[in-house]
């Protein structure tokens, strides 16, 4: 009979159950809920006790299919199929997209322990819905929906390759997304943030504001991107693979001109952030560093430490801030539009999420963009504490 227990040093319940060969084993349920942990333990034991019979039946069907169709039935456990799928996807999609695919699919396996080592055909609609709901509990409905879409792609491939008879993930509905509370900075807020920023973060923030680019693209900038004679910054965006030519605004140009000259023209402009981005492959820690700047400036509330009872920390729902580094992108857009700059010029400077939309604005005159950038205020001129 399956049971659960706690292990020293872990907050999770561990399931103890008998496998199909009669041996007893233990595995983490990855949950702190006792009832949920016991359900998982029983599911694991039931699954293992069914596997011998189910395996025999599938071998019979596979042999029959091979005699009739000339090939055996495709078979793989959920864990095996995810690993195979990721190998295929790595060569088909961009690294940033692959990171999202890997994170969601491996998390799905981890959060579905009763089915991880069973055939992928045994994953149900309820399993996928439970994963979606747990993601929404930890983050936002939007994040949960994005991960659900990845699981849909996973099962669509499994269906196309003959491992399953239907895409169970496609039967799970998208959650209603809450209205975003993200907003642009006001000028006094910008000045307060710049006043407390130190090290290369001051330059990162200037680059975010005066180019409108995302945190990952700002942290990835190299010296080859800057032409101080032409006062132009060139880059290729990581999200849309769009080539950007952006006139350098005076405050940002002043910052770049003050950087120490380096021997390597390909060296990063913001070496500490660049190193962290390369190590992690994502901007989570950089986002946290920026959040701490906002807290110091009095523009955000300090996040609570990990506390299981309050449901925060790694397994709790993240506290969302209305100001993030991405708000600098919104701020640049708002400032330009408020200055009367045409939408097409603003869109060309900031860039687009859609490559198709970008093509509509690929012939904006550089002079028009320079005039537009001259309308942006110098947030470093007067610091309001």
C-alpha positions as CSV (number, residue, x, y, z in Angstrom):
1,X,0.0,0.0,0.0
2,X,1.3,3.4,-0.9
3,X,2.2,5.9,1.8
4,X,3.9,9.3,2.2
5,X,6.6,10.6,4.5
6,X,8.7,13.7,5.1
7,X,12.5,13.8,4.7
8,X,14.8,16.0,6.7
9,X,15.8,19.1,4.8
10,X,12.9,18.9,2.3
11,X,9.5,20.6,2.6
12,X,7.9,18.2,0.1
13,X,6.1,14.9,0.9
14,X,7.8,11.8,-0.5
15,X,5.7,8.9,-1.9
16,X,6.6,5.4,-0.9
17,X,5.1,2.7,-3.2
18,X,5.6,-0.7,-4.8
19,X,6.8,-1.0,-8.3
20,X,5.6,-3.6,-10.8
21,X,8.6,-5.8,-10.0
22,X,7.7,-5.9,-6.3
23,X,10.4,-3.6,-5.1
24,X,9.6,-0.6,-2.9
25,X,10.8,2.8,-3.8
26,X,10.4,6.5,-2.9
27,X,10.2,9.7,-4.9
28,X,9.4,13.3,-4.2
29,X,5.8,14.4,-4.9
30,X,6.9,18.0,-5.3
31,X,4.0,19.2,-3.2
32,X,3.5,20.3,0.4
33,X,-0.2,19.4,0.4
34,X,-0.6,16.1,2.3
35,X,-3.8,15.0,0.5
36,X,-2.3,15.8,-2.9
37,X,0.8,13.9,-2.0
38,X,-1.1,10.8,-0.9
39,X,-3.1,10.9,-4.1
40,X,0.1,11.1,-6.1
41,X,1.5,8.2,-4.1
42,X,-1.5,6.0,-4.8
43,X,-1.5,7.0,-8.5
44,X,2.2,6.0,-8.8
45,X,1.6,2.6,-7.2
46,X,-1.5,2.0,-9.3
47,X,0.4,3.0,-12.5
48,X,3.3,0.7,-11.7
49,X,1.0,-2.2,-10.9
50,X,-0.8,-1.7,-14.2
51,X,2.3,-1.3,-16.3
52,X,3.1,-5.0,-16.6
53,X,-0.3,-5.9,-18.0
54,X,-0.5,-2.8,-20.1
55,X,3.0,-3.4,-21.4
56,X,2.1,-6.9,-22.4
57,X,-1.1,-5.7,-24.2
58,X,0.8,-3.0,-26.0
59,X,3.4,-5.5,-27.2
60,X,0.7,-7.7,-28.6
61,X,-0.9,-4.8,-30.4
62,X,2.4,-3.6,-31.6
63,X,3.2,-7.0,-33.1
64,X,-0.2,-7.1,-34.7
65,X,0.3,-3.6,-36.2
66,X,3.7,-4.7,-37.5
67,X,2.1,-7.7,-39.3
68,X,-0.7,-5.6,-40.8
69,X,1.0,-2.2,-41.4
70,X,4.7,-3.3,-41.6
71,X,5.9,-1.3,-38.6
72,X,5.4,-1.6,-34.8
73,X,3.4,1.0,-32.8
74,X,5.4,4.0,-31.8
75,X,6.1,4.0,-28.0
76,X,7.8,6.2,-25.5
77,X,7.3,7.3,-21.9
78,X,6.4,10.9,-21.3
79,X,9.9,11.6,-20.0
80,X,11.5,9.9,-23.0
81,X,9.3,11.6,-25.6
82,X,10.0,15.1,-24.1
83,X,13.7,14.4,-24.2
84,X,13.5,13.3,-27.9
85,X,11.3,16.2,-28.8
86,X,13.7,18.8,-27.3
87,X,16.6,17.3,-29.3
88,X,14.5,17.9,-32.5
89,X,13.3,21.3,-31.5
90,X,16.8,22.6,-30.6
91,X,17.7,22.7,-34.3
92,X,14.4,24.0,-35.5
93,X,13.8,27.1,-33.3
94,X,15.7,30.0,-31.9
95,X,17.7,29.6,-28.7
96,X,15.4,31.9,-26.7
97,X,12.3,29.9,-27.9
98,X,14.1,26.6,-27.2
99,X,14.7,27.8,-23.6
100,X,11.0,28.4,-23.1
101,X,10.1,25.0,-24.7
102,X,12.6,23.2,-22.5
103,X,11.5,24.9,-19.3
104,X,7.8,24.2,-19.9
105,X,8.1,20.6,-21.1
106,X,10.5,19.5,-18.4
107,X,8.4,21.3,-15.8
108,X,5.4,19.4,-17.1
109,X,7.2,16.1,-16.6
110,X,8.2,17.1,-13.1
111,X,4.7,18.2,-12.1
112,X,3.2,15.0,-13.5
113,X,5.2,12.4,-11.6
114,X,2.6,9.7,-11.8
115,X,2.8,9.7,-15.6
116,X,6.5,10.6,-16.2
117,X,7.6,7.0,-16.7
118,X,4.4,5.7,-18.3
119,X,3.7,5.8,-22.0
120,X,2.9,9.3,-23.2
121,X,-0.5,8.0,-24.4
122,X,-1.6,7.7,-20.7
123,X,-1.4,11.5,-20.2
124,X,-5.0,12.8,-19.8
125,X,-6.7,16.1,-20.3
126,X,-7.0,16.4,-16.5
127,X,-3.2,16.0,-16.2
128,X,-2.6,19.0,-18.6
129,X,-5.3,21.1,-16.9
130,X,-3.7,20.4,-13.5
131,X,-0.4,21.6,-14.8
132,X,-1.9,24.7,-16.3
133,X,-3.6,25.5,-13.0
134,X,-0.4,25.0,-10.9
135,X,1.4,27.3,-13.3
136,X,-1.3,30.0,-12.8
137,X,-1.0,29.6,-9.0
138,X,2.8,30.3,-9.1
139,X,2.8,33.1,-11.7
140,X,0.1,34.7,-13.9
141,X,-2.6,33.5,-16.2
142,X,-0.6,34.8,-19.1
143,X,2.5,32.7,-18.1
144,X,0.3,29.6,-17.6
145,X,-1.3,30.1,-21.0
146,X,2.1,30.5,-22.7
147,X,3.3,27.2,-21.1
148,X,0.0,25.5,-22.1
149,X,0.6,26.5,-25.7
150,X,4.0,24.8,-25.6
151,X,2.5,21.6,-24.2
152,X,0.0,21.7,-27.0
153,X,2.9,21.8,-29.5
154,X,4.5,18.9,-27.7
155,X,1.4,16.7,-28.0
156,X,0.7,17.8,-31.5
157,X,4.1,16.4,-32.4
158,X,3.3,13.2,-30.5
159,X,0.0,12.9,-32.4
160,X,1.6,13.5,-35.7
161,X,4.3,10.9,-35.0
162,X,1.8,8.3,-34.0
163,X,2.6,8.1,-30.2
164,X,-0.9,9.3,-29.2
165,X,-4.3,9.1,-30.9
166,X,-5.3,12.7,-30.0
167,X,-3.8,16.0,-28.7
168,X,-5.1,16.0,-25.2
169,X,-3.5,19.4,-24.5
170,X,-5.7,21.0,-27.2
171,X,-8.7,20.2,-25.2
172,X,-7.5,22.3,-22.2
173,X,-8.9,25.8,-22.4
174,X,-6.8,29.0,-22.2
175,X,-7.3,30.9,-18.9
176,X,-8.8,34.4,-18.9
177,X,-5.9,36.8,-18.4
178,X,-6.0,39.5,-15.9
179,X,-5.5,43.1,-17.1
180,X,-1.8,44.0,-16.9
181,X,-0.9,46.6,-14.3
182,X,2.4,47.5,-16.1
183,X,2.8,51.2,-16.9
184,X,5.4,53.7,-18.1
185,X,7.6,55.6,-15.7
186,X,6.9,59.3,-14.9
187,X,9.8,61.6,-15.3
188,X,10.2,62.2,-11.5
189,X,10.2,58.4,-11.1
190,X,12.9,58.0,-13.7
191,X,15.1,60.5,-12.1
192,X,14.7,58.8,-8.7
193,X,15.6,55.5,-10.2
194,X,18.7,56.9,-12.0
195,X,19.8,58.7,-8.8
196,X,20.1,55.4,-6.9
197,X,21.4,53.2,-9.8
198,X,25.1,52.4,-9.6
199,X,27.7,50.7,-11.7
200,X,26.7,49.7,-15.2
201,X,23.0,49.7,-14.3
202,X,22.9,53.5,-14.9
203,X,24.0,52.9,-18.5
204,X,21.7,49.9,-18.9
205,X,18.7,52.1,-17.9
206,X,19.8,54.9,-20.2
207,X,20.1,52.4,-23.0
208,X,16.6,51.0,-22.2
209,X,15.0,54.4,-22.1
210,X,16.7,56.0,-25.2
211,X,16.5,52.9,-27.4
212,X,13.3,51.3,-26.2
213,X,15.0,47.9,-26.4
214,X,14.3,44.9,-24.1
215,X,16.5,44.0,-21.1
216,X,18.1,41.0,-22.9
217,X,19.1,43.0,-25.9
218,X,20.5,45.8,-23.8
219,X,22.6,43.4,-21.7
220,X,23.8,41.8,-25.0
221,X,25.2,45.0,-26.5
222,X,28.8,44.9,-27.7
223,X,31.1,47.8,-28.6
224,X,30.7,47.0,-32.3
225,X,27.1,48.1,-31.9
226,X,28.1,51.7,-31.3
227,X,29.3,54.2,-33.9
228,X,29.9,57.4,-32.0
229,X,31.0,59.2,-35.2
230,X,27.6,58.6,-36.8
231,X,25.9,58.5,-33.3
232,X,24.1,55.3,-34.3
233,X,23.4,52.1,-32.4
234,X,22.9,48.9,-34.4
235,X,21.6,45.7,-33.1
236,X,19.6,42.6,-34.0
237,X,16.8,41.9,-31.6
238,X,16.6,38.5,-29.9
239,X,12.9,38.2,-29.9
240,X,12.0,39.2,-33.5
241,X,15.5,38.9,-35.2
242,X,14.9,42.4,-36.5
243,X,17.9,44.6,-37.4
244,X,17.6,48.0,-35.6
245,X,19.4,51.2,-36.5
246,X,18.7,53.7,-33.8
247,X,20.1,57.3,-33.5
248,X,21.9,57.7,-30.2
249,X,20.3,60.3,-28.0
250,X,22.6,62.9,-26.4
251,X,22.4,61.6,-22.8
252,X,23.1,58.0,-24.0
253,X,25.9,59.2,-26.3
254,X,27.5,61.0,-23.4
255,X,27.5,57.8,-21.3
256,X,29.0,55.8,-24.2
257,X,31.7,58.4,-24.8
258,X,32.7,58.2,-21.1
259,X,33.4,54.4,-21.3
260,X,37.0,53.2,-21.1
261,X,38.4,52.2,-24.4
262,X,38.9,48.5,-24.8
263,X,41.2,46.5,-27.1
264,X,38.5,44.1,-28.1
265,X,35.9,45.7,-30.3
266,X,33.5,42.8,-29.6
267,X,33.7,43.2,-25.8
268,X,30.4,43.7,-24.1
269,X,29.4,47.3,-23.1
270,X,27.9,46.0,-19.9
271,X,30.3,43.2,-18.9
272,X,28.7,42.1,-15.6
273,X,25.2,41.9,-17.0
274,X,26.5,40.2,-20.2
275,X,28.3,37.6,-18.1
276,X,25.2,36.9,-16.0
277,X,23.0,36.6,-19.1
278,X,25.4,34.2,-20.7
279,X,25.6,32.1,-17.6
280,X,21.8,31.9,-17.0
281,X,20.5,32.1,-20.5
282,X,17.7,34.3,-19.4
283,X,17.2,37.7,-17.6
284,X,15.6,36.6,-14.4
285,X,18.4,37.6,-12.1
286,X,18.9,40.9,-14.0
287,X,15.2,41.6,-13.6
288,X,15.6,41.0,-9.9
289,X,18.5,43.4,-9.7
290,X,16.5,46.1,-11.5
291,X,13.6,45.4,-9.0
292,X,16.0,46.1,-6.1
293,X,16.9,49.4,-7.7
294,X,13.2,50.3,-7.8
295,X,12.9,49.3,-4.1
296,X,15.8,51.5,-3.1
297,X,14.2,54.4,-5.0
298,X,10.9,53.8,-3.2
299,X,9.2,52.8,-6.4
300,X,8.5,49.2,-5.5
301,X,7.8,47.2,-2.3
302,X,10.4,44.8,-1.1
303,X,9.5,41.2,-2.0
304,X,8.8,38.9,0.9
305,X,11.3,36.2,1.6
306,X,10.5,32.6,1.1
307,X,7.7,31.7,3.5
308,X,5.8,28.5,3.1
309,X,2.9,29.5,5.3
310,X,2.3,32.7,3.4
311,X,2.5,30.9,0.1
312,X,5.4,33.1,-1.3
313,X,8.8,32.2,-2.4
314,X,9.6,29.7,-5.1
315,X,6.3,27.9,-4.9
316,X,4.1,30.9,-4.1
317,X,2.6,33.3,-6.6
318,X,5.1,36.0,-7.6
319,X,4.4,39.6,-6.5
320,X,3.9,41.6,-9.6
321,X,5.2,45.2,-10.0
322,X,3.6,47.8,-12.2
323,X,7.2,49.1,-13.0
324,X,9.8,46.8,-14.6
325,X,12.7,47.3,-17.0
326,X,10.2,46.8,-19.8
327,X,8.4,49.9,-18.6
328,X,11.4,51.9,-20.0
329,X,10.3,50.7,-23.5
330,X,6.7,51.9,-22.7
331,X,8.1,55.1,-21.4
332,X,10.1,55.8,-24.6
333,X,7.0,55.1,-26.7
334,X,4.9,57.4,-24.6
335,X,7.4,60.3,-24.5
336,X,7.9,60.1,-28.3
337,X,4.1,60.0,-29.0
338,X,3.5,62.8,-26.5
339,X,6.1,64.9,-28.3
340,X,4.0,64.6,-31.5
341,X,6.3,62.0,-33.2
342,X,4.3,60.0,-35.8
343,X,3.4,56.4,-35.0
344,X,5.4,55.0,-37.9
345,X,8.6,56.7,-36.7
346,X,8.0,55.6,-33.1
347,X,7.4,52.0,-34.3
348,X,10.6,52.0,-36.4
349,X,12.7,53.2,-33.4
350,X,11.2,50.9,-30.8
351,X,10.7,47.9,-33.1
352,X,7.9,45.4,-33.2
353,X,7.0,42.0,-31.8
354,X,5.8,41.0,-35.3
355,X,8.4,40.8,-38.1
356,X,5.5,41.3,-40.6
357,X,4.6,44.6,-38.9
358,X,8.2,45.7,-39.0
359,X,8.4,45.4,-42.7
360,X,5.9,48.2,-43.0
361,X,8.4,50.6,-41.5
362,X,11.7,49.7,-42.9
363,X,12.2,52.9,-45.0
364,X,11.9,55.5,-42.3
365,X,14.3,58.3,-43.0
366,X,17.2,58.5,-40.5
367,X,16.8,62.2,-40.2
368,X,13.2,61.8,-39.1
369,X,14.4,59.4,-36.4
370,X,17.1,61.8,-35.2
371,X,14.6,64.6,-34.9
372,X,12.3,62.3,-33.0
373,X,15.1,61.3,-30.5
374,X,15.9,64.9,-29.9
375,X,12.4,65.3,-28.3
376,X,13.3,62.9,-25.5
377,X,14.1,64.7,-22.2
378,X,17.5,64.3,-20.5
379,X,16.6,62.5,-17.3
380,X,20.2,62.9,-16.1
381,X,20.1,66.7,-16.1
382,X,18.2,67.2,-12.9
383,X,18.0,64.6,-10.2
384,X,15.0,64.6,-7.9
385,X,15.6,62.8,-4.7
